[in-house]
Amino acid sequence: MKTENNYDIRTDVKYGQLNVIDIPREIAEHEPWFNQTLTTVNDAVVRLGIFDGEFHWHKHDEQDEMFLVLKGRLFLDVEGRGSVELTAHQAYTVPKGVKHRPRSPAKSVVLMIEQNGVVPTGD
């Protein structure tokens, strides 16, 4: 399990628009905890996360965050609501201002959609 100091978070837009995004290649080339902005859609960013273990509790004061599991299993611990379990092809949106913590018992692949300018580690 990686700690906060071992997160590999990249906020540069790797593919942008009008480009094919090769998600299987991204997965093959990176290990958990990896997080990369893939593209922008209007005022939102689409980020790829490869998770294994626990991220820290955090919140985004001004942005909602949507998690879509592509592969594996993800638990979202949500303050005041307990834990939500997501498996492949399931999604969940955490509203702005709500503390949450993603965690995965094994390698999982997740797409996140957030407002452009979000700080992935929280405010």
Secondary structure, DSSP 8 states (H G I E B T S, - for coil): ---GGG-EEE-S-SS-SSS---HHHHHHH--SSEEEEEEEETTEEEEEEEEEEE---B--SS--EEEEEEESEEEEEETTTEEEEEETT-EEEE-TT--EEEEEEEEEEEEEEEETT--TT--
